[in-house]
Amino acid sequence: MSPPGRAGVLGTPARPRLPGAAMSSLSPTENATETAAARPGQAAAELPQVRPGLPPPGTYRLRLDRCALEVRTGPLAARFTPASGELHVPDGPDAPVELALTVRSRPTRVSRPLTRRALAGPLALAADRHPEIRFTAEVHPAGPGALRLVGEVTVRELTVALPATARVVRVDTEAVVLSCRGRVDRHTVHGRHPRRLSVLAAALVRRRLTVELAGDFTR
């Protein structure tokens, strides 16, 4: 994630804040840690280490009141509202851990307000015809407190790879708080689907697209 204290293009810290943190100077991950620490549960060090950095087997759902998602490309940044999210940790070490996230494709906030309608319009995200953006990934340990996400994102029926990394902010027997960051390879987008991109969308992906999510997944 971006270094703490650096102003983002939306006029807030570059990392997305979790809701409820607007009146606090804490970063989103610090706020998430504070919330998770208040829950009863086993400390991370005491958890079974079958899957380091992840909670025990089960299905964990994204708390929609404790998440934030931001997409940036060059000077433009947009906030989106997650509609649902789920992290599934199966029994046994061999079955893949799966993450699924659905996001409403109409942005709730844009760094350049005049572009908000254009982003949701038919030349870009086409929110009326395609109201949701979907992300799926397999989750793999990547060292102490870190995860690697092998994922893809689907926008307007266009699916491209979206690899990401995640920092485990807090994990216990009931929840896990993640701070994720991924990037869309603009060359992959142009190479696979050059004719399916509108003029505006093609202009946007000429720059690197960065996606950041701070989220609290709970049983």
Secondary structure as UniProt FT lines:
FT   TURN            4..5
FT   TURN            9..10
FT   TURN            19..20
FT   TURN            22..23
FT   HELIX           28..37
FT   HELIX           44..46
FT   TURN            49..50
FT   TURN            52..53
FT   STRAND          58..73
FT   TURN            74..75
FT   STRAND          76..80
FT   STRAND          82..89
FT   STRAND          97..104
FT   STRAND          109..110
FT   HELIX           113..115
FT   HELIX           116..120
FT   TURN            122..125
FT   TURN            127..129
FT   STRAND          132..141
FT   TURN            144..145
FT   STRAND          146..155
FT   TURN            156..157
FT   STRAND          158..161
FT   STRAND          164..171
FT   STRAND          175..184
FT   HELIX           186..192
FT   HELIX           194..196
FT   HELIX           199..204
FT   TURN            205..206
FT   STRAND          209..218
//
